[in-house]
Amino acid sequence: MIVTMFRPVLFSELKHYSWKKFSSDLFAGATVGVVALPLAMAFAIASGFSPARGIYTAIVAGFLISFFGGSSVQIGGPTGAFIVIISSIYLKFGDAGLLAATMMAGIILILFGAFRMGALIKFIPFPVTTGFTSGIAVVIFATQLNDLLGLGLASMPAGFIGKLACCVENAGKINPATVGVSAFTVIAICLVKRFLPRWPAMLIGMLAATVLTALCGFQVETIGSRFGELPRTLPMPSFVFPGWHELPELVMPAFTIALLAGIESLLSATVADGMTGGRHRPNTELTAQGIGNIGSVLFGGIPATGAIARTATNIKSGGRTPVAGIIHAVVLALILLLLAPQAKLIPLAALAGIMMVVCYNMCEYRTFLQIFKGPKSDWAVMLTTFLLTVFVDLVAAVEIGVVLAALLFIRRMSEISNVSAITGELGGDRVEPVDDPDAIERREVPDHVVVFEIQGPFFFGAVDGFRDAAMSHRSTEDRIIILRMRMVPAIDATGLNVLADFLRQCRKEKIGLILSGVLPDSQPMRAMEHYGLAAEIGKENICPHIDKALARARALV
């Protein structure tokens, strides 16, 4: 089953590959490789690592995700979403802890793919993803203040408030030249995007700032002054085990990395489908993300996922097969080999300026404000997730955000599920449309028979309504109860247990129970058969529609 599920798109595309496709992929891959270079370095530095580790990630993960992936045009690599969680894991557990957490996340992603969770993982509520994405943008902005303002601090406090307070305390150390280089980079990127949208704006902004710094002799910190020269080749694969005692603490960070990688990669693949008219294979894509993350950290990289901006650049440049993603990784490897010594001249302020643009794109402030116009529960979940991301940490934000969204969903489902009597004591609680051809008013209901209507999913969030209506508001003269379930699309274990309790209570009071509207091939019928409840009620007492149920009631009366 797993073999048939794991079907990399590359192997399908190569069956009918051509030189025309290769020429398009070559141009697109080279373009994306150039675009990815400054981003890879900026994301690594923002996470607390050397720029080389960002390039390693883009090369190794980018290659593996394209080679094994389920999307024709997906470009993998480091992204801003991981910065917060990566830096927090690194500060607490060190390199070994980050490596182990990412390896575990890779295994989780492979299991997601193996168990066909590609469709399910996309159901993370939109307010949750908006909340933590906007929160991440704010946190990343705070991490860049040191390089953006040229404060020259060796380290900054871990928390968001601590970082702001530290910047205020050291306001006298602001370097005007550094601020100027950062601002120049942002302006250059914006101008290129505005007037030359097909050109690599990030790279041009970084190169322009580097030339400006060299020509003007600005005294600003560069990659060389902080990290030295970049290595010209990939390191040999290695693995450092953190220790068994730390593994339990790394489970939730690993799950958060896997969840973020899964969500962002499938979102990127979905956006790509909309741009190309194609269709990705979600389970294969999740498996590829797992393989890519494992490979990345083994070669000294950091967590990676599908990158929406680079994927869109690939499509706009003509990329249509995974070969473009493979070429993008090869181009980055060649840049590392040939131009690594020159990278030491790049000012860190330029990379901080690039991160400012990334933060602006990530914050999605229009979407953030739009959600405030929707239901209060949605913006409450979004705001809670946002505040937890900014002031606590991303792990807690994702956990609590998903739990809150799930609880609100359960409440909404329970609100649309109800149980009402449509004959007998509660006859005033009409739930059927007047023009319903199956309405109970059009039929003759025998004496001492009461009909209850269950509407909506009969699950654990809706059983209280059943208990209140069906178990507490019955006449002492009732001899037969008909539960009409034509509007019940699904039933869970709690609903089955409540029905079983209700059946036992009816038998204790010598009342017959008949189910109406339960079709043979429906989920409620299958669930009752597996639970053993269908046999206990009796197949003759489970009727497909109300006419047969009433006929059965007359026979019993």
C-alpha positions as CSV (number, residue, x, y, z in Angstrom):
1,M,0.0,0.0,0.0
2,I,2.8,2.4,1.0
3,V,4.6,1.7,-2.3
4,T,1.6,2.6,-4.4
5,M,1.0,5.7,-2.3
6,F,4.6,7.0,-2.7
7,R,4.7,8.0,-6.4
8,P,7.2,10.9,-7.0
9,V,6.1,13.1,-9.8
10,L,9.7,13.2,-11.2
11,F,9.5,9.6,-12.4
12,S,6.2,10.2,-14.1
13,E,7.5,13.3,-15.8
14,L,10.6,11.7,-17.1
15,K,8.5,9.2,-19.1
16,H,7.6,11.9,-21.6
17,Y,10.4,14.5,-21.0
18,S,11.8,16.6,-23.9
19,W,14.5,19.1,-24.7
20,K,11.9,21.8,-24.8
21,K,10.9,21.1,-21.2
22,F,14.5,20.9,-20.2
23,S,15.4,24.3,-21.6
24,S,12.4,25.8,-19.7
25,D,13.4,24.0,-16.5
26,L,17.0,25.0,-16.9
27,F,16.1,28.7,-17.1
28,A,13.6,28.5,-14.3
29,G,16.0,26.5,-12.0
30,A,18.8,28.9,-12.6
31,T,16.6,31.8,-11.8
32,V,15.2,30.3,-8.6
33,G,18.7,29.3,-7.5
34,V,19.8,32.9,-7.7
35,V,16.7,34.1,-5.9
36,A,17.1,31.5,-3.2
37,L,20.7,32.5,-2.3
38,P,20.0,35.6,-0.2
39,L,16.9,34.1,1.4
40,A,18.8,31.0,2.4
41,M,21.5,33.0,4.1
42,A,19.0,35.5,5.7
43,F,16.8,32.7,7.2
44,A,19.9,30.9,8.6
45,I,21.3,34.1,10.3
46,A,17.8,35.0,11.6
47,S,17.6,31.5,13.2
48,G,21.0,32.0,14.9
49,F,23.2,30.1,12.5
50,S,25.9,30.8,10.0
51,P,24.7,31.7,6.5
52,A,26.4,28.5,5.2
53,R,23.8,26.3,7.0
54,G,21.0,28.1,5.1
55,I,22.7,27.3,1.8
56,Y,23.3,23.7,2.8
57,T,19.5,23.4,3.5
58,A,18.5,24.9,0.2
59,I,20.9,22.6,-1.7
60,V,20.2,19.3,0.1
61,A,16.5,19.7,1.0
62,G,15.8,21.5,-2.2
63,F,17.2,18.6,-4.2
64,L,15.5,15.8,-2.2
65,I,12.1,17.5,-2.1
66,S,12.1,18.0,-5.9
67,F,13.5,14.5,-6.5
68,F,11.0,12.6,-4.3
69,G,8.1,15.2,-4.2
70,G,4.5,15.0,-5.2
71,S,4.4,18.4,-6.9
72,S,5.8,19.2,-10.3
73,V,7.0,22.7,-9.4
74,Q,7.5,22.8,-5.6
75,I,10.8,24.4,-4.5
76,G,11.9,23.4,-1.0
77,G,14.3,25.1,1.4
78,P,14.5,27.1,4.6
79,T,11.5,29.5,5.3
80,G,10.6,32.1,7.8
81,A,8.0,30.0,9.5
82,F,10.7,27.9,11.1
83,I,12.8,30.7,12.5
84,V,11.1,31.0,15.9
85,I,10.9,27.3,16.6
86,I,14.5,26.6,15.3
87,S,16.0,29.3,17.4
88,S,14.2,28.2,20.6
89,I,15.2,24.6,20.1
90,Y,18.8,25.6,19.5
91,L,19.0,27.8,22.6
92,K,17.5,25.1,24.8
93,F,19.0,21.9,23.4
94,G,21.9,22.9,21.2
95,D,22.8,21.5,17.8
96,A,22.3,17.9,18.9
97,G,18.8,18.7,20.1
98,L,17.9,20.5,16.9
99,L,19.3,17.7,14.7
100,A,17.3,15.1,16.7
101,A,14.1,17.1,16.7
102,T,14.3,17.6,12.9
103,M,15.1,13.9,12.3
104,M,12.0,13.0,14.4
105,A,10.0,15.6,12.4
106,G,11.1,14.0,9.2
107,I,10.0,10.6,10.4
108,I,6.6,12.0,11.5
109,L,6.2,13.5,8.0
110,I,7.0,10.2,6.4
111,L,4.4,8.6,8.6
112,F,1.9,11.3,7.7
113,G,2.4,10.4,4.1
114,A,2.3,6.6,4.7
115,F,-1.0,6.9,6.6
116,R,-2.5,9.1,3.9
117,M,-2.9,12.2,6.0
118,G,-2.1,14.6,3.2
119,A,-5.8,15.6,2.9
120,L,-6.4,15.8,6.7
121,I,-3.4,18.1,7.5
122,K,-4.9,20.8,5.3
123,F,-7.8,21.1,7.7
124,I,-5.9,23.1,10.3
125,P,-8.2,26.1,10.9
126,F,-7.5,29.2,8.9
127,P,-7.6,31.5,12.0
128,V,-4.9,29.4,13.6
129,T,-2.5,29.5,10.6
130,T,-3.1,33.3,10.2
131,G,-2.5,33.9,13.9
132,F,0.8,32.1,14.1
133,T,2.0,33.3,10.7
134,S,1.4,36.9,11.7
135,G,2.9,36.2,15.1
136,I,6.0,34.7,13.6
137,A,6.4,37.8,11.4
138,V,6.4,40.0,14.5
139,V,8.9,37.8,16.4
140,I,11.2,37.7,13.4
141,F,11.1,41.5,13.2
142,A,12.3,41.6,16.8
143,T,15.1,39.2,16.2
144,Q,16.5,41.4,13.4
145,L,16.6,44.6,15.4
146,N,20.2,44.1,16.4
147,D,21.5,43.8,12.8
148,L,18.9,46.3,11.5
149,L,20.1,49.0,13.9
150,G,23.7,48.1,14.2
151,L,23.7,47.7,18.0
152,G,26.6,45.3,17.9
153,L,25.2,43.2,20.7
154,A,26.7,39.7,21.2
155,S,23.3,38.3,22.1
156,M,19.8,39.4,22.9
157,P,17.2,38.2,25.4
158,A,15.0,35.3,24.3
159,G,11.6,36.9,24.8
160,F,9.9,39.4,22.5
161,I,9.5,42.0,25.3
162,G,13.1,41.4,26.4
163,K,14.3,42.1,22.9
164,L,12.4,45.4,22.7
165,A,13.6,46.4,26.2
166,C,17.2,45.6,25.2
167,C,16.9,47.7,22.1
168,V,15.5,50.7,24.1
169,E,18.3,50.3,26.7
170,N,21.0,50.3,23.9
171,A,19.4,53.0,21.7
172,G,22.6,55.1,22.1
173,K,24.6,52.5,20.2
174,I,22.5,52.7,17.0
175,N,24.8,52.9,13.9
176,P,23.3,55.3,11.3
177,A,25.3,53.7,8.5
178,T,23.8,50.3,9.4
179,V,20.3,51.8,9.4
180,G,21.0,53.4,6.1
181,V,22.2,50.2,4.5
182,S,19.1,48.3,5.7
183,A,16.8,51.1,4.4
184,F,18.6,51.2,1.1
185,T,18.2,47.4,0.7
186,V,14.5,47.6,1.4
187,I,14.0,50.5,-1.0
188,A,16.0,48.7,-3.7
189,I,13.9,45.5,-3.3
190,C,10.7,47.5,-3.5
191,L,11.8,49.4,-6.6
192,V,12.9,46.3,-8.4
193,K,9.6,44.5,-7.6
194,R,7.6,47.5,-8.8
195,F,9.4,48.3,-12.1
196,L,11.2,45.0,-12.9
197,P,8.9,42.3,-11.4
198,R,10.6,39.4,-13.3
199,W,14.1,40.3,-11.9
200,P,15.4,38.7,-8.6
201,A,14.7,41.6,-6.3
202,M,16.2,40.2,-3.1
203,L,19.5,39.4,-4.9
204,I,19.7,42.8,-6.5
205,G,18.9,44.5,-3.3
206,M,21.7,42.5,-1.5
207,L,24.3,43.1,-4.2
208,A,23.4,46.8,-4.5
209,A,23.8,47.2,-0.7
210,T,27.1,45.3,-0.8
211,V,28.5,47.6,-3.6
212,L,27.3,50.7,-1.8
213,T,28.9,49.6,1.5
214,A,32.3,48.9,-0.3
215,L,32.3,52.2,-2.3
216,C,31.3,54.4,0.6
217,G,33.5,52.6,3.2
218,F,30.7,52.2,5.7
219,Q,31.8,50.7,9.0
220,V,29.1,48.0,9.2
221,E,29.2,44.3,10.2
222,T,29.5,41.9,7.3
223,I,29.3,38.1,6.9
224,G,33.1,38.0,7.0
225,S,33.5,40.0,10.2
226,R,31.0,37.8,12.1
227,F,31.3,34.3,10.4
228,G,34.4,34.4,8.4
229,E,34.6,33.0,4.9
230,L,31.9,30.5,3.8
231,P,33.0,27.0,3.1
232,R,33.1,26.1,-0.6
233,T,31.7,22.5,-0.3
234,L,29.0,20.6,1.6
235,P,30.1,19.0,4.8
236,M,30.2,15.3,5.3
237,P,27.0,13.9,6.8
238,S,27.1,13.5,10.5
239,F,24.8,12.7,13.4
240,V,25.2,13.7,17.1
241,F,22.8,12.0,19.5
242,P,21.5,14.4,22.2
243,G,20.9,11.8,24.9
244,W,17.9,9.6,25.7
245,H,16.8,11.9,28.6
246,E,16.2,14.8,26.2
247,L,14.2,12.9,23.6
248,P,10.8,13.2,25.5
249,E,11.2,17.0,25.6
250,L,11.9,17.1,21.9
251,V,8.7,15.3,20.9
252,M,6.5,18.4,20.9
253,P,9.0,20.6,19.1
254,A,9.5,17.8,16.5
255,F,5.7,17.6,16.0
256,T,5.5,21.3,15.6
257,I,8.3,21.3,12.9
258,A,6.4,18.4,11.2
259,L,3.1,20.2,11.3
260,L,4.5,23.5,10.0
261,A,6.4,21.7,7.3
262,G,3.3,19.8,6.3
263,I,1.0,22.8,6.3
264,E,3.3,25.1,4.5
265,S,4.4,22.6,1.8
266,L,0.8,21.5,1.0
267,L,-0.4,25.1,1.0
268,S,2.5,26.0,-1.4
269,A,1.6,23.0,-3.6
270,T,-2.1,24.0,-3.6
271,V,-1.1,27.5,-4.7
272,A,1.1,26.1,-7.4
273,D,-1.8,23.9,-8.7
274,G,-3.9,27.0,-9.0
275,M,-1.1,28.7,-11.1
276,T,-0.4,25.8,-13.4
277,G,-3.7,23.9,-13.5
278,G,-2.0,20.8,-12.3
279,R,-2.7,18.6,-9.3
280,H,-0.1,17.5,-6.7
281,R,0.1,14.2,-4.7
282,P,-0.2,15.3,-1.1
283,N,0.9,12.1,0.6
284,T,4.0,11.8,-1.7
285,E,4.7,15.4,-1.0
286,L,4.6,14.8,2.8
287,T,7.0,11.8,2.5
288,A,9.4,13.9,0.4
289,Q,9.3,16.7,3.0
290,G,10.3,14.1,5.6
291,I,13.1,12.8,3.5
292,G,14.3,16.4,2.7
293,N,14.4,17.4,6.4
294,I,16.3,14.3,7.4
295,G,18.8,14.8,4.6
296,S,19.1,18.5,5.4
297,V,20.2,18.1,9.0
298,L,22.5,15.2,8.2
299,F,24.5,17.6,6.0
300,G,24.5,20.5,8.5
301,G,21.3,22.2,7.4
302,I,18.2,23.3,9.3
303,P,14.5,22.4,8.8
304,A,13.0,23.0,5.4
305,T,9.6,23.0,3.6
306,G,8.0,24.1,0.4
307,A,8.5,27.8,-0.1
308,I,5.6,29.6,-1.7
309,A,7.5,32.6,-3.0
310,R,10.3,30.5,-4.6
311,T,7.7,28.1,-6.0
312,A,5.8,31.0,-7.6
313,T,9.1,32.3,-9.1
314,N,9.8,28.9,-10.5
315,I,6.4,28.8,-12.2
316,K,6.7,32.3,-13.6
317,S,10.1,31.5,-15.0
318,G,8.8,28.6,-16.9
319,G,9.5,25.6,-14.6
320,R,7.0,22.8,-15.1
321,T,8.7,19.7,-13.8
322,P,10.7,18.7,-10.7
323,V,13.9,19.0,-12.9
324,A,13.7,22.8,-12.3
325,G,13.9,22.2,-8.5
326,I,16.9,19.9,-8.9
327,I,18.6,22.5,-11.2
328,H,18.0,25.2,-8.5
329,A,19.9,23.0,-6.0
330,V,22.7,22.4,-8.4
331,V,23.0,26.2,-9.2
332,L,23.2,26.9,-5.4
333,A,26.0,24.3,-5.1
334,L,27.9,25.9,-7.9
335,I,27.5,29.4,-6.4
336,L,28.8,28.0,-3.1
337,L,31.8,26.4,-4.9
338,L,32.7,29.4,-7.1
339,L,31.6,32.5,-5.2
340,A,31.8,31.6,-1.5
341,P,34.9,33.8,-0.8
342,Q,33.1,36.9,-2.1
343,A,30.1,36.4,0.3
344,K,32.2,37.7,3.2
345,L,31.6,41.2,1.8
346,I,27.8,41.1,2.2
347,P,26.7,43.4,5.0
348,L,24.4,41.8,7.6
349,A,22.3,45.0,7.5
350,A,21.4,44.0,3.9
351,L,20.2,40.6,5.0
352,A,18.3,42.2,7.8
353,G,16.6,44.4,5.2
354,I,15.7,41.3,3.2
355,M,14.1,39.9,6.4
356,M,12.1,43.1,6.9
357,V,10.5,42.5,3.4
358,V,9.9,38.8,4.3
359,C,8.2,39.9,7.6
360,Y,6.0,42.3,5.8
361,N,4.9,39.6,3.3
362,M,4.4,37.1,6.1
363,C,2.3,39.3,8.4
364,E,-0.8,39.2,6.1
365,Y,-2.2,42.2,7.9
366,R,-5.1,42.6,5.5
367,T,-6.2,39.0,6.2
368,F,-5.6,39.5,9.9
369,L,-7.9,42.5,9.9
370,Q,-10.4,40.9,7.7
371,I,-11.0,38.0,10.2
372,F,-12.0,40.6,12.8
373,K,-15.1,41.2,10.6
374,G,-16.1,37.5,10.9
375,P,-17.5,35.5,13.9
376,K,-16.1,36.5,17.3
377,S,-15.0,32.9,18.0
378,D,-12.8,32.9,14.9
379,W,-11.0,36.1,15.6
380,A,-10.7,35.1,19.3
381,V,-8.8,31.9,18.2
382,M,-6.6,33.9,15.8
383,L,-5.8,36.6,18.4
384,T,-5.0,34.0,21.0
385,T,-2.7,32.1,18.7
386,F,-1.1,35.4,17.6
387,L,-0.4,36.6,21.2
388,L,0.9,33.1,22.3
389,T,3.2,33.1,19.3
390,V,4.6,36.5,20.2
391,F,4.7,36.4,24.0
392,V,5.1,32.7,24.8
393,D,6.3,30.4,22.0
394,L,5.1,28.8,18.8
395,V,4.7,25.3,20.2
396,A,2.2,26.5,22.8
397,A,0.5,28.7,20.2
398,V,-0.1,25.8,17.8
399,E,-1.2,23.4,20.5
400,I,-3.7,25.8,22.2
401,G,-4.8,27.3,18.9
402,V,-5.7,23.9,17.4
403,V,-7.4,22.8,20.6
404,L,-9.5,26.0,20.8
405,A,-10.5,25.8,17.2
406,A,-11.5,22.1,17.7
407,L,-13.6,23.0,20.7
408,L,-15.4,25.8,18.8
409,F,-16.0,23.5,15.9
410,I,-17.6,21.0,18.3
411,R,-19.8,23.7,19.8
412,R,-20.9,24.8,16.4
413,M,-21.7,21.2,15.4
414,S,-23.6,20.6,18.6
415,E,-25.6,23.8,17.9
416,I,-26.8,22.5,14.5
417,S,-27.6,19.0,16.0
418,N,-30.9,18.9,17.9
419,V,-33.5,16.4,19.0
420,S,-37.2,17.4,19.1
421,A,-40.5,15.6,19.5
422,I,-42.8,16.0,16.5
423,T,-45.7,14.2,18.1
424,G,-47.0,13.7,21.7
425,E,-46.3,16.0,24.6
426,L,-43.9,18.2,22.7
427,G,-46.0,18.5,19.6
428,G,-45.4,22.3,19.5
429,D,-41.7,21.8,18.8
430,R,-42.2,21.4,15.0
431,V,-39.0,20.8,13.2
432,E,-40.3,19.7,9.8
433,P,-41.1,22.0,6.9
434,V,-44.8,22.3,6.1
435,D,-44.2,21.2,2.5
436,D,-42.2,18.1,3.4
437,P,-43.8,15.1,1.6
438,D,-42.5,12.9,4.5
439,A,-43.9,15.1,7.2
440,I,-45.4,13.3,10.2
441,E,-48.5,15.5,9.9
442,R,-49.4,13.7,6.7
443,R,-49.5,10.3,8.4
444,E,-51.6,8.7,11.0
445,V,-49.6,8.1,14.2
446,P,-51.1,5.4,16.5
447,D,-52.1,6.2,20.0
448,H,-49.3,5.8,22.6
449,V,-46.6,6.3,19.9
450,V,-44.3,9.3,20.1
451,V,-41.9,10.3,17.3
452,F,-38.7,12.1,17.9
453,E,-36.6,13.7,15.2
454,I,-32.7,13.8,15.5
455,Q,-31.1,16.4,13.2
456,G,-27.4,16.7,12.5
457,P,-24.4,14.5,13.4
458,F,-25.1,12.4,16.5
459,F,-21.8,12.8,18.2
460,F,-20.4,13.4,21.7
461,G,-21.1,17.2,21.4
462,A,-24.8,16.6,20.7
463,V,-25.8,13.9,23.1
464,D,-26.9,16.2,25.9
465,G,-29.7,17.5,23.7
466,F,-30.9,13.9,23.1
467,R,-30.9,13.2,26.8
468,D,-32.9,16.3,27.6
469,A,-35.5,15.8,24.8
470,A,-35.9,12.1,24.5
471,M,-35.0,10.8,27.9
472,S,-36.7,13.4,30.1
473,H,-39.8,14.7,28.3
474,R,-41.9,11.6,27.6
475,S,-45.4,10.8,28.6
476,T,-46.1,7.9,31.0
477,E,-48.6,6.6,28.5
478,D,-46.0,6.2,25.7
479,R,-45.6,2.5,24.6
480,I,-43.6,3.0,21.4
481,I,-40.9,5.5,20.7
482,I,-39.8,6.1,17.1
483,L,-36.4,7.8,16.7
484,R,-36.4,9.4,13.2
485,M,-32.7,9.6,12.0
486,R,-33.1,10.6,8.4
487,M,-31.2,13.8,9.0
488,V,-28.3,12.0,10.8
489,P,-25.3,11.8,8.5
490,A,-22.9,10.2,11.1
491,I,-22.8,8.8,14.6
492,D,-19.8,8.3,16.8
493,A,-19.1,6.0,19.8
494,T,-20.6,8.3,22.3
495,G,-23.8,8.5,20.3
496,L,-23.9,4.8,20.0
497,N,-23.4,4.4,23.8
498,V,-26.2,6.9,24.5
499,L,-28.5,5.0,22.1
500,A,-27.6,1.7,23.9
501,D,-28.4,3.3,27.3
502,F,-31.7,4.7,25.9
503,L,-32.6,1.2,24.6
504,R,-32.0,-0.4,28.0
505,Q,-34.1,2.3,29.7
506,C,-36.9,1.8,27.3
507,R,-36.9,-2.0,28.0
508,K,-36.8,-1.3,31.7
509,E,-40.0,0.8,31.2
510,K,-41.4,-1.8,28.8
511,I,-41.4,0.7,25.9
512,G,-40.6,-0.4,22.3
513,L,-37.9,1.4,20.4
514,I,-38.0,1.8,16.6
515,L,-35.4,3.6,14.4
516,S,-36.6,5.3,11.2
517,G,-34.6,6.7,8.3
518,V,-31.6,4.5,8.8
519,L,-30.5,3.3,5.4
520,P,-28.7,0.0,5.0
521,D,-25.5,1.5,3.4
522,S,-25.3,4.6,5.6
523,Q,-22.6,5.3,8.2
524,P,-25.0,5.2,11.2
525,M,-26.2,1.7,10.1
526,R,-22.6,0.4,9.6
527,A,-21.6,1.9,12.9
528,M,-24.5,0.3,14.8
529,E,-23.7,-3.1,13.2
530,H,-20.1,-3.0,14.2
531,Y,-21.0,-1.8,17.7
532,G,-23.5,-4.7,18.0
533,L,-26.4,-2.2,18.6
534,A,-28.3,-3.2,15.4
535,A,-28.6,-6.8,16.6
536,E,-29.7,-5.6,20.1
537,I,-32.4,-3.3,18.7
538,G,-33.4,-5.9,16.2
539,K,-33.2,-5.5,12.4
540,E,-37.0,-5.6,12.2
541,N,-37.0,-2.4,14.4
542,I,-34.6,-0.5,12.1
543,C,-36.7,0.9,9.2
544,P,-35.5,2.8,6.1
545,H,-38.4,5.4,6.2
546,I,-41.3,6.6,8.4
547,D,-44.1,4.5,6.7
548,K,-42.4,1.2,7.6
549,A,-41.6,2.5,11.1
550,L,-45.3,3.4,11.7
551,A,-46.4,0.1,10.3
552,R,-44.0,-1.7,12.8
553,A,-45.3,0.5,15.6
554,R,-49.0,-0.5,14.8
555,A,-47.9,-4.1,14.9
556,L,-46.3,-3.7,18.3
557,V,-49.1,-1.7,19.8
